[in-house]
Amino acid sequence: MSSPEAPSYREAHARSLSDPESFWSEAAAGLAWTRRWSRVLDDSQAPFYRWFPGATLNTCYNALDRHVEAGRGEQTALIYDSAMLDRVRSYSYLELQREVAVTAGALRALGVESGDRVLIYMPMVPEALMTMLACARLGAIHSVVFGGFASKELATRIDDATPKVLVLASCGLEPGRTVEYKPLVDGALQVCRHQPERCVVLQREAAEAPLQGGRDIDWREFRAAAKPVSCVEVGATDPVYILYTSGTTGVPKGVVRDTGGHAVALHWSLQKVYGMRPGDVFWAASDIGWVVGHSYIVYAPLLLGCTTVLYEGKPVGTPDSGAFWRVVCEHKVNALFTAPTAIRAIKREDPGAERVADFDLSSLRTLFLAGERADPDTVRWAEKALGIPVIDHWWQTETGWPMAANCMGIEVLPVKRGSPTVAVPGFDVRVVDDEGQELARTDSSESEGGHIVVKLPLPPGSLPTLWNNDEGYKSSYLECFPGYYQTADAGRIDTDGYLWIMSRTDDVINVAGHRLSTGGLEEILSEHADVAECAVVGVHDALKGQTPLGLVVLNAGAERVERELVEELVADVRETLGPVAAFKRVCVVRRLPKTRSGKILRRTLRAIADGEEYVTPATIDDPLILEEIGEALRARGQAT
C-alpha cells in the first residue's frame, strides 16, 4: 500500500492529466541529462507531440555508466540463463558496460554513426542485448526483428529501415530443433532493394554459418580490434529504436520510440507500476524481438539499476513445467512478467501445481501477466499456486509500457479478476461508441461496451509516429476518433474506473444483431475443469450472420468423450449467457495456433472455419497446426 506521504492512485492519475508537464518533469529528474529541455511537452505540431524537446541524454549512459560511476559496478546487471544449453552466465554492471563499449566501438569501425540504423536478427543471447545498448551508446537506431522471421518479412523490414549494418546469429534454438538464421537472411537480401554494407554473424555451436566474402564478418573478428567508445549526446526527440508490428494491409508498421520519453517512462514505470527498486531482480519471460523484451528485459531494469534475466527456453518442455520456477528459485527473482499463455501451458502440464512445491519461491513478490487477456481461471490458478498478487495489465507495442494496471508502486487496489484494473497515470483512457461519443460507465458484464481509446496527447514513451510514415500514423491510429488514439480494443469501464477489455474490435461476434464478446465466451469455457485453454471465433452463418465456434485444448490427463464434453460446455454457455449466444459448436484440438509471442491467430482460425483462403502468418510458432485444425473441423462438420 502507499505510504502516508505518498499520493494515492487517484491523486497521481488526476495530476498526470491536469498537470502533465510538472508530473513528467519530476519523473525525468531520476535520470542523467546532458542538457535540460526547453519545455516538457511541445504540442505545436499536434497530433505529432514531442516530449522534452531541446534536451539531450544518452540511454546507454543512464542504463550502465551512471550506475558504475555511482559505485555499483560490481552489482549483477544481467543473468543469461539458457535452458537450451544448460548454461548460466552473469555480468556485472562494470562487465556489461565494457562489453557494450567495445561492441559500440566495433560498430563505429564499420561506419555506424548517430542516426544510422542497425538491424538485429538474433535469439535470446547476451550479444543481442549488447548490440542494442551499443547502438544506443552511439546514437544509432536499432531495429530488432524476431529471430526466425521468414525471409519475405525480414526483407520488408530491411527495405523500410535501410540499415547500414545487419547483426545476426547463425541460428536459434528451439526444443528438438535448430533454426538456421543465415539462410533466411541470405534469402531476404536476395530480394531486398536496400543492401546493408556489412553483416556481422555471431557463430553458435549448434549451426555455424558460411560467410560471404566482402560482406559478412565473424562476431569475434568484428570485436577483436575494436576500442571502447564513450556515449554520444542524443536529442531527447531523436529515435532510440524502430520496432515493426504487423499492419492490417500486410505492410509492417515501424513504431518509433523517442530517446527521452522512452527512458523517462520506463524508469518511472518499473518503480510505480511494477513496484521495483534498484538492486531487485526482474524477469520478463518474453523475447527481445517483441516490445516486452525491449522495454522490460533490456531497458527498464537497467535504467533503474536492477538485475535483469535473459532466458533462452520455454515455460514447458525445457525440460518440464517447473522451468519457470527453477529460474525464479536460482536467481532470486522478485517479479516475473509473462504472458497468460505461458501460465496456461504450465497449468495444463501441472494442473495441481505440484512442481511449485519443489522450489523455494520466497523471493517472488509479484506475477505480472500481459500480451493477451488474462482469463479469471488462469489468474485464480496462479494466485493459489504461488500465494502472491497476480497482476493482469494491458498495453501495446505502440505505447511501449502499460496503459492499465494495478500500480504496485503507488497504491495496491482490490483485484477484479478479468480486469487489468485502472488506467496508469499519464493515460486518459475512455470508451466511445461508433460515433466517438463517450459511453457511460457500467457494471453490467452484459454491456455491449465500445471502442477503447486514449485521449491525446499520449504520455512519454508512446510512439510519436511511424518510421518515415506520418500519414500512416494518422490513418492507422488517429483518424477514426479525432483527438484520440485508437487502441482497436473493445470493452467497458465500470463505475469504479476499472477497465474491462473483452476483445479486439474485430473480435466482436455479431449474432443476429447481438454483439457478443469472444473474451466473455472464452472466460466461460476456461472455467471448465478439463479445459486448459481455448479460443472463440465468429464464423459465417447464413441466417444469423455469425455464430461462435469454440476450440478447446484439454488439460494433461483429461480423457473425455468429446461429445459429452461439448454438451457440458454448451450447457455452461447457455446457463451464463442464455440462448442468445447461439453457442453450439465446439472442437477439441491438440493445441491452438499462436504467434511466437503467444497471441492466438483468431483471424486465421475464422478463415479456416469459413473455408476461405489464408496466408500462413510469418509469426506462427507451428504452421502444421493450421492444417491439423482444418482437418479436425472438417471431420466434425464445423468448417465450410
Secondary structure, DSSP 8 states (H G I E B T S, - for coil): ---TTS--HHHHHHHHHHSHHHHHHHHHTTS--SB--S-SEE-TTTTS-EESTT-EE-HHIIIIIHHIIIIITTSEEEEEEETTTTEEEEEEHHHHHHHHHHHHHHHHHTT--TT-EEEEE--S-HHHHHHHHHHHHHT-EEEE--TT--HHHHHHHHHHH--SEEEEESEEEETTEEEESHHHHHHHHHH-SS--SEEEEE-BTTB-----TTTEEEHHHHHHT--------EETTSEEEEEEE--TTSS-EEEEEEHHHHHHHHHHHHHHTT---TT-EEEE-S-TTSHHHIIIIIIHHHHHT-EEEEEES-SSSSSSTTHHHHHHHHHT-SEEEE-HHHHHHHHHH-TT-GGGGGS--TT--EEEE-SS---HHHHHHHHHHH-S-EEE-B--TTTSS-SEE--TTT------TT---EE-TT--EEEE-TTS-B------TT---EEEEEESS--TTS-S-BTT-HHHHIIIIISSSTTEEEEEEEEEE-TTS-EEEEEEGGGEEEETTEEEEHHHHHHHHHTSTTEEEEEEEEEEETTTEEEEEEEEEE-TT----HHHHHHHHHHHHHHHH-GGG---EEEE-S---BBTTS-B-HHHHHHHHTT------TTBS-THHHHHHHHHHHHTT---
